[in-house]
Amino acid sequence: MINLLLLPFRILWGIICFIFNLTGILLGIALGIVLIAIGLALTVTVVGAVIGIPLIIVGLLLIIRSLFK
């Protein structure tokens, strides 16, 4: 049951690891900052908040991943 609940986080982390291996540390940080900026711009609108908040989270995860690798 717990594995089923953690599956989306494992998939998201796997995608982040794949992107990180392709781009490297500095590009991972730059991509994270860009995703956060786009997410913040989309969050200003109510309709865009549905897409903006996950973009901010993915951007933060990319930055955290690149800082601690």
N, CA and C atoms as an extended XYZ file, in Angstrom:
207
Properties=species:S:1:pos:R:3:atomname:S:1:resname:S:1:resid:I:1 pbc="F F F"
N         0.819       -1.192        0.000 N   MET     1
C         0.000        0.000        0.000 CA  MET     1
C         0.867        1.262        0.000 C   MET     1
N         1.915        1.266        0.841 N   ILE     2
C         2.772        2.441        0.924 CA  ILE     2
C         3.559        2.633       -0.376 C   ILE     2
N         3.915        1.520       -1.029 N   ASN     3
C         4.624        1.618       -2.304 CA  ASN     3
C         3.758        2.269       -3.362 C   ASN     3
N         2.471        1.989       -3.323 N   LEU     4
C         1.547        2.587       -4.282 CA  LEU     4
C         1.408        4.083       -4.022 C   LEU     4
N         1.434        4.486       -2.770 N   LEU     5
C         1.323        5.903       -2.442 CA  LEU     5
C         2.599        6.674       -2.796 C   LEU     5
N         3.732        6.022       -2.703 N   LEU     6
C         5.004        6.681       -3.001 CA  LEU     6
C         5.389        6.610       -4.474 C   LEU     6
N         4.629        5.887       -5.272 N   LEU     7
C         4.954        5.713       -6.693 CA  LEU     7
C         5.061        7.036       -7.449 C   LEU     7
N         4.140        8.006       -7.287 N   PRO     8
C         4.305        9.270       -8.030 CA  PRO     8
C         5.587       10.011       -7.670 C   PRO     8
N         5.990        9.950       -6.403 N   PHE     9
C         7.218       10.621       -6.000 CA  PHE     9
C         8.440        9.913       -6.569 C   PHE     9
N         8.394        8.601       -6.637 N   ARG    10
C         9.510        7.853       -7.234 CA  ARG    10
C         9.621        8.127       -8.724 C   ARG    10
N         8.490        8.239       -9.401 N   ILE    11
C         8.500        8.547      -10.833 CA  ILE    11
C         9.050        9.945      -11.057 C   ILE    11
N         8.584       10.906      -10.247 N   LEU    12
C         9.073       12.280      -10.372 CA  LEU    12
C        10.572       12.352      -10.096 C   LEU    12
N        11.036       11.656       -9.076 N   TRP    13
C        12.460       11.650       -8.761 CA  TRP    13
C        13.258       10.988       -9.876 C   TRP    13
N        12.695        9.941      -10.492 N   GLY    14
C        13.368        9.291      -11.616 CA  GLY    14
C        13.507       10.216      -12.811 C   GLY    14
N        12.462       11.011      -13.075 N   ILE    15
C        12.524       11.978      -14.171 CA  ILE    15
C        13.565       13.043      -13.873 C   ILE    15
N        13.603       13.493      -12.631 N   ILE    16
C        14.589       14.506      -12.248 CA  ILE    16
C        16.004       13.951      -12.380 C   ILE    16
N        16.214       12.718      -11.972 N   CYS    17
C        17.537       12.089      -12.114 CA  CYS    17
C        17.932       11.949      -13.571 C   CYS    17
N        16.982       11.606      -14.429 N   PHE    18
C        17.263       11.485      -15.857 CA  PHE    18
C        17.672       12.838      -16.441 C   PHE    18
N        16.927       13.892      -16.104 N   ILE    19
C        17.256       15.235      -16.591 CA  ILE    19
C        18.613       15.668      -16.050 C   ILE    19
N        18.858       15.365      -14.781 N   PHE    20
C        20.116       15.774      -14.163 CA  PHE    20
C        21.305       15.084      -14.809 C   PHE    20
N        21.182       13.824      -15.133 N   ASN    21
C        22.282       13.110      -15.783 CA  ASN    21
C        22.555       13.656      -17.170 C   ASN    21
N        21.536       14.153      -17.835 N   LEU    22
C        21.724       14.700      -19.174 CA  LEU    22
C        22.352       16.093      -19.148 C   LEU    22
N        21.979       16.892      -18.193 N   THR    23
C        22.372       18.295      -18.248 CA  THR    23
C        23.564       18.657      -17.379 C   THR    23
N        23.731       18.000      -16.276 N   GLY    24
C        24.836       18.343      -15.394 CA  GLY    24
C        24.397       19.284      -14.286 C   GLY    24
N        25.340       19.620      -13.436 N   ILE    25
C        25.023       20.391      -12.238 CA  ILE    25
C        24.603       21.821      -12.566 C   ILE    25
N        25.417       22.539      -13.321 N   LEU    26
C        25.109       23.942      -13.585 CA  LEU    26
C        23.858       24.117      -14.428 C   LEU    26
N        23.708       23.278      -15.429 N   LEU    27
C        22.504       23.374      -16.240 CA  LEU    27
C        21.271       22.928      -15.468 C   LEU    27
N        21.449       22.023      -14.525 N   GLY    28
C        20.336       21.614      -13.669 CA  GLY    28
C        19.847       22.763      -12.804 C   GLY    28
N        20.795       23.529      -12.254 N   ILE    29
C        20.429       24.703      -11.457 CA  ILE    29
C        19.751       25.752      -12.337 C   ILE    29
N        20.307       25.993      -13.520 N   ALA    30
C        19.725       26.989      -14.425 CA  ALA    30
C        18.320       26.573      -14.864 C   ALA    30
N        18.141       25.304      -15.172 N   LEU    31
C        16.819       24.822      -15.566 CA  LEU    31
C        15.836       24.926      -14.414 C   LEU    31
N        16.294       24.665      -13.197 N   GLY    32
C        15.435       24.806      -12.024 CA  GLY    32
C        14.984       26.238      -11.825 C   GLY    32
N        15.885       27.190      -12.002 N   ILE    33
C        15.538       28.607      -11.855 CA  ILE    33
C        14.540       29.027      -12.928 C   ILE    33
N        14.737       28.555      -14.142 N   VAL    34
C        13.804       28.880      -15.227 CA  VAL    34
C        12.417       28.298      -14.941 C   VAL    34
N        12.368       27.056      -14.469 N   LEU    35
C        11.074       26.452      -14.147 CA  LEU    35
C        10.375       27.181      -13.007 C   LEU    35
N        11.129       27.639      -12.021 N   ILE    36
C        10.534       28.404      -10.932 CA  ILE    36
C         9.980       29.727      -11.452 C   ILE    36
N        10.725       30.402      -12.322 N   ALA    37
C        10.261       31.678      -12.878 CA  ALA    37
C         8.993       31.495      -13.703 C   ALA    37
N         8.961       30.456      -14.527 N   ILE    38
C         7.755       30.189      -15.330 CA  ILE    38
C         6.593       29.828      -14.425 C   ILE    38
N         6.864       29.021      -13.398 N   GLY    39
C         5.815       28.646      -12.460 CA  GLY    39
C         5.249       29.841      -11.714 C   GLY    39
N         6.133       30.769      -11.307 N   LEU    40
C         5.657       31.971      -10.629 CA  LEU    40
C         4.822       32.844      -11.563 C   LEU    40
N         5.248       32.954      -12.810 N   ALA    41
C         4.480       33.749      -13.768 CA  ALA    41
C         3.102       33.133      -14.027 C   ALA    41
N         3.026       31.817      -14.078 N   LEU    42
C         1.737       31.163      -14.303 CA  LEU    42
C         0.847       31.195      -13.061 C   LEU    42
N         1.449       31.239      -11.894 N   THR    43
C         0.678       31.209      -10.660 CA  THR    43
C        -0.063       32.530      -10.431 C   THR    43
N         0.355       33.585      -11.105 N   VAL    44
C        -0.331       34.868      -10.975 CA  VAL    44
C        -1.782       34.740      -11.424 C   VAL    44
N        -2.014       33.980      -12.467 N   THR    45
C        -3.379       33.758      -12.926 CA  THR    45
C        -3.963       32.555      -12.188 C   THR    45
N        -5.252       32.580      -11.963 N   VAL    46
C        -5.905       31.495      -11.224 CA  VAL    46
C        -5.874       30.209      -12.037 C   VAL    46
N        -6.115       30.305      -13.337 N   VAL    47
C        -6.137       29.118      -14.187 CA  VAL    47
C        -4.734       28.530      -14.327 C   VAL    47
N        -3.724       29.390      -14.408 N   GLY    48
C        -2.351       28.929      -14.567 CA  GLY    48
C        -1.751       28.351      -13.304 C   GLY    48
N        -2.403       28.569      -12.157 N   ALA    49
C        -1.870       28.052      -10.899 CA  ALA    49
C        -1.860       26.527      -10.876 C   ALA    49
N        -2.764       25.918      -11.629 N   VAL    50
C        -2.813       24.461      -11.702 CA  VAL    50
C        -1.519       23.919      -12.313 C   VAL    50
N        -0.953       24.645      -13.258 N   ILE    51
C         0.291       24.231      -13.902 CA  ILE    51
C         1.496       24.875      -13.219 C   ILE    51
N         1.335       26.081      -12.694 N   GLY    52
C         2.442       26.831      -12.133 CA  GLY    52
C         3.014       26.239      -10.859 C   GLY    52
N         2.164       25.792       -9.964 N   ILE    53
C         2.639       25.252       -8.688 CA  ILE    53
C         3.465       23.983       -8.882 C   ILE    53
N         3.032       23.024       -9.708 N   PRO    54
C         3.909       21.864       -9.952 CA  PRO    54
C         5.235       22.236      -10.623 C   PRO    54
N         5.231       23.261      -11.483 N   LEU    55
C         6.484       23.701      -12.099 CA  LEU    55
C         7.437       24.264      -11.049 C   LEU    55
N         6.904       25.002      -10.088 N   ILE    56
C         7.742       25.530       -9.008 CA  ILE    56
C         8.346       24.379       -8.199 C   ILE    56
N         7.535       23.376       -7.906 N   ILE    57
C         8.016       22.236       -7.117 CA  ILE    57
C         9.106       21.471       -7.866 C   ILE    57
N         8.886       21.233       -9.148 N   VAL    58
C         9.890       20.521       -9.956 CA  VAL    58
C        11.177       21.343      -10.047 C   VAL    58
N        11.052       22.664      -10.183 N   GLY    59
C        12.232       23.533      -10.214 CA  GLY    59
C        13.019       23.474       -8.916 C   GLY    59
N        12.311       23.500       -7.789 N   LEU    60
C        12.992       23.385       -6.498 CA  LEU    60
C        13.674       22.035       -6.341 C   LEU    60
N        13.015       20.977       -6.784 N   LEU    61
C        13.621       19.649       -6.691 CA  LEU    61
C        14.876       19.540       -7.565 C   LEU    61
N        14.848       20.167       -8.736 N   LEU    62
C        16.029       20.159       -9.594 CA  LEU    62
C        17.195       20.898       -8.935 C   LEU    62
N        16.915       22.029       -8.312 N   ILE    63
C        17.973       22.779       -7.638 CA  ILE    63
C        18.530       21.991       -6.465 C   ILE    63
N        17.654       21.398       -5.668 N   ILE    64
C        18.105       20.600       -4.513 CA  ILE    64
C        18.936       19.424       -4.987 C   ILE    64
N        18.481       18.780       -6.047 N   ARG    65
C        19.217       17.623       -6.572 CA  ARG    65
C        20.610       18.023       -7.069 C   ARG    65
N        20.685       19.181       -7.717 N   SER    66
C        21.975       19.589       -8.259 CA  SER    66
C        22.927       20.081       -7.167 C   SER    66
N        22.409       20.594       -6.063 N   LEU    67
C        23.274       21.055       -4.987 CA  LEU    67
C        23.860       19.908       -4.172 C   LEU    67
N        23.148       18.801       -4.062 N   PHE    68
C        23.580       17.719       -3.197 CA  PHE    68
C        24.092       16.502       -3.940 C   PHE    68
N        24.438       16.641       -5.188 N   LYS    69
C        24.997       15.502       -5.910 CA  LYS    69
C        26.492       15.530       -5.842 C   LYS    69
